[in-house]
Amino acid sequence: MVELVKSGAGIAVLARWAVAPHLKTGELRAVRLTRRGLERRWRAAMLRQSPLPLHLREFAGLLAAGPNGLARRAVRARA
């Protein structure tokens, strides 16, 4: 999505953390959509009767941790 915006193909609604490096360099600019910004809650959908495999439980944990949790896990993985 970021590359499409950078190429002039249009605009996108993205999380600030996802475009932070591009905002820092001035490649892109952020525009508030509302006075207080825009928030959304995410949900994951899965089959009720199936036990959740380990890799999906791990993925759900990463999503629940949010971008800060992802960054902490990445640092631990590199160490």
N, C-alpha and C positions, 0 to 999 in steps of 0.2 A: 504494500500500500504506500509506504513512504517513497519508494522509487517511482511509483506512478505519479504521485504529487510532485516530486522533484522534476519529473519529465514534462510537467505541465498538463497532464491528462485530466486534472480535476482536483477536488479537495477530498479530505477524509476526516472522519471523526475517530481519533485514536487517543489512547491513554498518554498522559504527559510523559511518563517514564519511558514509553516506547519511542518517543521522538526527541527526548532530552538532548542527546548528542547533536542532533541536527539543529535544534534551537540554539544550543551553545555556539555553534559555528556560524549561525546566521543563515544557513541554507534554507531553513523554514521558519515560519513564524506561527505562533499560536494565537487563536482568536477565541475568546470566551463565547459560548453559545447562550449562556444565561448569566445573570448577575453573580450567582454563586458557583458557576461551573456546572458540569454535568456529572452525575454519579449514576452508576448502575450496579445491580447485583447479579452475579453470575450463578448459574446452577449447572450441575452435571446430571445427565440422565443415563440410567443403566437399567438392565433387566432386573426385576425384583427377585425372581427365583434363582438367579445364578449367583454363586459365590464369587466375590470380586477377586480376580487374580492379583498377586503381589504387585506386578508392574502397574496395574491400574490404581491400586491403593496408593502407591508411591506418587503417581502422577497427580491424583486428587490431592495428596498432601502438598505437593509443590504449588498447585493452583491455590489452595487454601492459604498458603504462606504469603502469597502475593509477591510483587516484585522484590521487596526487601528480603523476604525469605529465600527467594531464588538466588539472589546475589550472595547471601550468606552461605548457602549450600555450594555454590560454584567455587567460592574461596576455599571452603573445606575440601572440596574434591581435588583442587589443584595442589594442596599442601601435602 
